């Protein structure tokens, strides 16, 4: 099991990303629009830089829903390889069969 503090920190980041998503999208649209004046684009860039760093989507770490493990993460299943193996051995994942040869 991962540290509770690191899991909670990641959850706070998810909340911030959701909170600031619209505002960040508007500012990025202004920055990338070549028809807007340079001064307005620069002002939008400064406003974007003033926003909390943890509100950026790339600050979120993919973590296992079961254990909170940050590595060996399967996106489709939202869990780590260790939790996947454990649950599939117990027969908790439908359609997954333990193979042996």
N, C-alpha and C positions, 0 to 999 in steps of 0.2 A: 504494500500500500504506500502511495506517495504521501509526502508531507501535506498535511491539511492546509498549511499556510500557502503553499505553492498552488494548490488546487483552487483555493479561495481567491488568490491574486488573479488567476486566470479567469475566474468567474466575474470578478470586478472589471477586468478588461473587456470581456464579452458585453457586459452591461454598458460600458462607456462607448464601445463601438456602435452599439445599437442606438444609443442616445444621440451621438454626434454624426451619424451616417448621412443624414440629409444635408446638414450644414457643410460637411466636408465635400459632398458631391457637388453642391452649388459652387463652392469656392474653386474646386478643381475644374469645373466647367468654365468658369471665368478665366482661370489661368491658362487653359488650353485654347481658348477662343482667340484667334489671331486678329479678329475684327475689333476687339476692345482695345482701348488705348494702353500704352505701356504703363502709365501711372496707375490705372485701375487694376491692371494685372499684377503689378508689383504690390499694391495695397492688399489685394486678395492673397498673394503669397505670404505677406507678413501676418495676416489674420490666420491663415492656415498654420503658420509656424507657432503662433501663440496658443493654439489649441493643445489640450493635453496629449502627450505622446502616446499614452495608452489607448487613445481613441482611434488609433490607426489599426486597420484590420490585420496587417501583417505582424502585429505584436501578439496576436493570439496564438497559443501553442495548442496543437491537437493533443488531447489527453484521453486516455482510456476512460470510458464511462463507469466501468466497474471498479478499477483499482486506482485510476488517476495517473498511471504510468505515462510518461511523455514520449517514450521511444517505442519502436516496433508497433506502430499504430496503423490499423487497417481502416481507411476512411469509410469504406462501404459498410462495415460492421460497427464502427465507432468504438473499437476496443483493441487492446494490445494482443499480441500473439500469445502471450501467456494466459490471459483471461480467456481467449478464444479456445485454446487447447483444453483448459480446465473445464469450461462449460460444455465443449463438444464431447469430452470423455464422459461427462455426467449425463449426456443426452438432452441437454437443455436447449440446444440450437436445432430447430427443425430442419431436416434435410441434410444435415451434416453427419457423416458416418466415419468412424475411426477406421483408418486403413492400416493393414499390416501385411507384410510380405516377407 
